[in-house]
Amino acid sequence: MKIKRQDARVGHLVSEDIKGMTSVPLIMKGTVLTDQHIRALRAFNVQELTIESVGDLLKASPPVHHEASDEQKVEISPFLTRYMKSVEDYKKEFVKWQSGIAVDIAKIREILLSVLAEVQESPTLIHTVIQVQSKPDYFYHHAMATALLSTLIGKKLGIDDTQSTQLGLGAALSNCGMAKISSIILKKERPLTEKEFSEVKMHPVYSYKMIKDSPLVKSETKLAILQHHERYDGTGYPSREKGDRVHLYAQIIGIADIFHAMSSDRFYKTKQPIFKVLDIIRKDHFGQFPPQVVTGLLDLISGLSTGTGVRLTSGHQGKVVFTQSSSPTRPIIKLDGTEELFDLSKQQDVHIAEVLS
């Protein structure tokens, strides 16, 4: 029987795998719930679960004490726990901005730094960030993911630690102006009307106004916040700047913004496989970003080492065995349980959907 998360009790037996927002089960079928499991359900925003029928679940079940086997233990990486907390903390700040409270730049910097160093030390963690999904909390995940992506792309382009932290801060703040947009528009589950989209297109200006007087944000970062939807070919907004008039930081934040948005479930759009998104950016957004910025994103996301586990859009799983420099998003995969090699460069309708931990 299905129950809501708040009705879950210690001792309940899970009868179906609980996926949460991860690619592998958060809690496996056959697990007997403990306090740790219930905390995990809250942390991963699991709304409901399926358990064996045990009577009236609205009444508190008495605790059942037992030793969980290794298979029953919840393994949540410390990094993922910290990342989820950073998203929740950012959400609290966003809600404050919606009520008219000024942006606390120092707080946003603190939230960013709580996860930034670890991602810089182990850039492959960015795949964990990208693959954590929550449609209701999209804006808050988007802010943190875009900040981390921007920082890592900046590092690929040779930006030093001090500057890259400012770049990440700019990315985290680039959409703070969304707090000034009607919540009806933000949560709309159908495509926006022209009038609604015109209002959304004002958010870079709102973001800039919200942070322009802060001494904690450098002038180039403020400019990047204003320009993060400008495009190299002049097709962006709000001022249709083009070429070198669009700051490099804005170009980096812009491509990180597009990549994460297309890779995420949003209220009116379904996510696309991350490596398909890379191909789309390479082809459909050609000219909108300087070549080095596109290369920085490609190197960051598609630089999978030999042995990395992946899941394909065909449903198959396997491991990377070789990546061709001419097709960085389409490596050769050895399918699990077989000796078959799957060359993605020759299978244009199949993409890497997910990088497995």
C-alpha positions in Angstrom: 0.0 0.0 0.0 1.1 3.6 -0.7 1.5 6.0 2.2 2.7 9.6 2.4 6.2 10.2 3.7 4.9 11.8 7.0 3.0 8.6 7.7 6.2 6.4 7.5 7.2 4.8 10.8 10.1 2.9 12.1 9.5 -0.8 11.4 7.5 -0.4 8.2 8.6 -2.8 5.5 9.3 -1.2 2.0 7.7 -3.2 -0.8 9.0 -1.2 -3.8 12.4 0.4 -4.4 12.4 4.1 -3.4 14.3 6.1 -6.1 14.1 9.6 -4.6 16.0 11.9 -6.9 18.9 9.5 -7.6 19.5 7.0 -10.4 19.9 4.1 -8.0 17.4 3.2 -5.3 17.7 5.4 -2.2 16.0 2.6 -0.2 15.7 -0.9 -1.6 12.7 -3.1 -1.6 12.6 -5.3 1.5 14.1 -2.7 3.8 12.7 -2.3 7.3 12.6 1.5 8.0 14.8 3.0 10.7 15.1 6.6 11.9 18.0 7.0 9.4 15.8 6.0 6.5 13.0 8.3 7.5 15.5 11.2 7.7 16.7 10.3 4.2 13.1 10.4 2.9 12.8 14.0 4.2 16.2 15.0 2.9 15.4 13.7 -0.6 11.9 15.1 -0.7 10.3 11.7 -1.2 6.6 12.4 -1.1 5.2 8.8 -0.9 6.4 5.2 -0.7 4.9 1.7 -0.9 5.0 -0.6 2.1 3.4 -3.8 3.2 0.0 -3.4 4.6 0.3 -3.0 8.4 -3.1 -1.7 9.5 -4.0 1.8 10.4 -0.9 3.9 9.4 -2.3 7.1 10.8 -1.6 5.8 14.2 2.0 5.8 15.4 3.6 2.5 15.0 5.8 1.3 17.9 9.5 1.4 17.1 11.0 -1.9 16.0 14.6 -2.2 17.0 16.8 -4.4 14.8 20.2 -4.4 13.2 20.0 -3.4 9.6 22.0 -5.6 7.2 24.6 -4.0 4.9 22.0 -4.1 2.0 19.5 -2.3 4.1 21.7 0.6 5.1 21.1 4.0 3.4 24.3 5.2 1.8 24.1 8.9 1.1 27.4 10.5 0.3 28.4 13.3 2.6 28.8 15.6 -0.5 25.2 14.9 -1.6 24.0 15.7 1.9 25.8 19.0 1.9 24.6 19.8 -1.6 21.0 19.2 -0.7 21.4 21.4 2.4 22.9 24.2 0.2 19.8 24.0 -2.1 17.5 24.2 1.0 19.5 27.2 2.4 19.3 29.0 -1.0 15.6 28.4 -1.1 15.2 30.1 2.3 17.0 33.1 1.0 14.9 33.2 -2.2 11.7 33.2 -0.2 13.1 36.2 1.7 13.7 38.1 -1.5 10.1 37.4 -2.6 8.9 39.1 0.5 11.1 42.2 -0.2 14.1 41.5 2.0 17.5 42.6 0.6 19.9 40.0 -0.7 22.4 38.9 1.9 25.5 38.5 -0.3 27.6 37.1 2.5 25.1 34.4 3.2 24.9 33.4 -0.5 28.7 33.2 -0.6 28.7 31.0 2.5 26.1 28.7 1.0 28.2 28.4 -2.2 31.5 27.8 -0.3 29.9 25.0 1.6 30.1 22.8 -1.5 32.4 24.6 -3.9 35.8 23.4 -2.6 34.8 19.7 -2.8 33.5 20.1 -6.4 36.7 21.9 -7.4 38.8 19.1 -5.8 36.6 16.4 -7.5 35.0 17.9 -10.7 33.2 14.6 -11.5 30.9 15.4 -8.6 29.2 17.8 -11.0 27.4 14.8 -12.5 25.8 14.1 -9.1 24.6 17.8 -9.0 23.2 17.6 -12.5 21.3 14.4 -11.9 19.6 15.4 -8.7 16.1 16.5 -9.8 13.2 18.2 -8.1 10.7 20.0 -10.3 9.1 21.9 -7.3 12.5 23.2 -6.2 13.9 23.7 -9.7 14.9 27.3 -9.2 17.0 26.6 -6.2 18.7 23.6 -7.7 19.3 25.6 -10.8 21.0 28.4 -8.9 23.4 26.1 -7.1 24.1 23.9 -10.1 24.7 26.9 -12.4 27.1 28.3 -9.8 29.1 25.1 -9.6 29.1 24.6 -13.3 30.2 28.1 -14.0 33.1 27.9 -11.5 34.4 24.6 -13.0 34.1 26.0 -16.6 36.0 29.0 -15.5 38.7 26.8 -14.1 38.9 25.0 -17.4 39.5 28.4 -19.1 42.3 29.3 -16.7 40.5 31.6 -14.3 42.2 31.5 -10.9 40.5 30.5 -7.6 39.7 34.0 -6.4 38.1 35.0 -9.7 36.3 31.7 -10.1 34.7 32.1 -6.7 33.4 35.5 -7.8 32.2 33.9 -11.0 30.3 31.2 -9.0 28.8 33.9 -6.8 27.7 35.8 -9.9 26.0 32.7 -11.2 24.3 32.0 -7.9 22.9 35.5 -7.9 22.2 35.8 -11.6 18.6 34.7 -11.2 17.8 36.3 -7.9 15.7 38.8 -9.8 13.3 35.9 -10.5 12.0 36.6 -7.0 10.4 39.7 -8.5 8.5 37.8 -11.1 5.0 36.6 -10.4 5.0 33.2 -8.7 2.1 32.3 -11.0 4.4 32.6 -14.0 7.3 30.8 -12.2 5.1 27.8 -11.5 3.1 27.8 -14.8 2.9 24.3 -16.3 2.3 25.5 -19.8 4.5 27.5 -22.2 4.6 31.2 -21.4 2.7 33.8 -23.4 4.6 36.5 -25.1 3.6 38.9 -22.4 4.7 36.5 -19.6 8.0 35.8 -21.3 8.6 39.6 -21.6 8.3 39.8 -17.9 10.7 36.9 -17.3 13.2 38.6 -19.6 13.4 41.5 -17.1 15.0 39.2 -14.4 18.6 40.1 -15.3 17.8 43.7 -14.7 16.1 43.0 -11.5 19.0 40.8 -10.4 21.5 43.5 -11.1 19.5 46.1 -9.2 19.3 43.8 -6.2 23.1 43.5 -5.9 24.5 46.6 -7.6 25.4 48.4 -4.4 27.1 45.5 -2.6 30.9 45.9 -2.1 31.1 42.1 -1.8 30.4 41.7 -5.6 33.0 42.9 -8.0 32.1 45.2 -10.9 32.8 42.5 -13.5 30.6 40.1 -11.6 27.8 42.6 -11.5 28.1 43.1 -15.2 28.0 39.3 -15.8 24.8 39.2 -13.7 23.2 41.8 -15.9 24.5 40.2 -19.2 24.1 36.5 -18.5 21.3 36.2 -21.2 23.2 38.3 -23.7 24.7 36.2 -26.6 27.9 36.5 -28.5 26.0 36.8 -31.8 23.7 39.6 -30.5 20.5 37.4 -30.1 20.2 37.7 -26.4 18.6 40.2 -23.9 18.1 42.7 -22.3 20.3 44.9 -24.5 21.3 42.7 -27.4 25.0 43.2 -26.8 27.3 41.1 -28.9 30.9 40.0 -29.3 33.4 41.1 -26.8 30.9 43.6 -25.3 29.5 40.6 -23.5 31.8 39.8 -20.6 33.4 36.4 -20.5 31.9 35.7 -17.1 28.4 36.4 -18.6 29.2 33.9 -21.4 30.2 31.2 -18.9 27.2 31.8 -16.7 25.0 31.8 -19.8 26.1 28.4 -21.1 26.0 26.9 -17.7 22.4 28.2 -17.3 21.3 26.8 -20.6 22.9 23.4 -20.0 21.4 22.9 -16.6 18.0 24.1 -17.6 17.8 21.8 -20.6 19.0 18.9 -18.4 16.3 19.5 -15.8 12.6 18.8 -15.4 10.9 22.2 -15.2 7.3 23.1 -14.8 6.5 23.2 -18.5 9.5 21.3 -20.1 10.9 17.8 -19.7 14.6 17.3 -19.2 16.7 15.9 -22.0 19.7 13.5 -21.6 22.8 15.4 -20.6 24.9 14.3 -23.6 22.1 15.1 -26.0 22.0 18.6 -24.5 25.7 18.9 -25.2 25.1 17.9 -28.8 22.3 20.5 -29.1 24.5 23.2 -27.7 27.3 22.4 -30.1 24.9 22.5 -33.1 21.8 24.6 -32.4 23.6 27.3 -30.2 26.6 27.6 -32.5 27.7 31.2 -32.6 25.9 32.2 -29.4 29.0 31.5 -27.3 32.7 31.9 -27.9 34.3 28.6 -29.0 36.5 28.4 -25.9 33.4 28.6 -23.6 31.6 25.8 -25.5 34.9 23.7 -25.3 35.1 24.4 -21.6 31.6 22.9 -21.0 32.3 19.9 -23.3 35.6 19.1 -21.6 34.0 19.4 -18.1 30.9 17.2 -18.8 32.1 14.7 -21.5 35.6 14.1 -20.0 34.7 10.7 -18.8 37.6 8.4 -17.8 37.9 4.8 -18.9 35.7 2.6 -16.6 33.1 5.2 -15.9 29.6 3.7 -15.6 26.9 5.1 -17.7 23.2 4.5 -18.6 22.1 5.0 -22.2 18.8 6.3 -23.4 18.2 2.8 -24.9 18.1 1.6 -21.3 21.4 -0.3 -21.4 24.1 0.2 -18.9 27.9 -0.1 -19.4 31.3 1.4 -19.0 33.3 3.8 -21.0 36.2 2.1 -22.8 37.4 4.8 -25.2 36.6 8.4 -26.1 37.4 9.8 -29.5 38.6 13.4 -29.5 36.5 14.0 -32.6 33.3 12.9 -30.8 33.8 13.7 -27.1 30.1 13.2 -26.3 30.0 9.8 -28.0 32.5 7.4 -26.5 32.6 3.6 -27.0 30.7 1.7 -24.3 31.2 -1.9 -23.2 27.7 -3.1 -22.3 27.3 -4.7 -18.9 27.0 -8.5 -18.9 28.3 -8.8 -22.5 31.5 -8.4 -24.5 29.6 -6.1 -26.9 31.2 -2.7 -27.7 28.6 0.0 -28.5 30.1 2.9 -30.5 27.8 5.9 -29.9 29.4 7.8 -32.7 27.6 5.4 -35.1 24.3 5.5 -33.1 23.1 9.0 -33.4 19.7 8.2 -31.9 21.2 6.9 -28.6 22.8 9.2 -26.0 24.3 8.9 -22.6 21.4 9.6 -20.3 23.2 9.4 -17.0 26.6 9.0 -15.5 26.5 6.4 -12.7 28.4 6.7 -9.5 
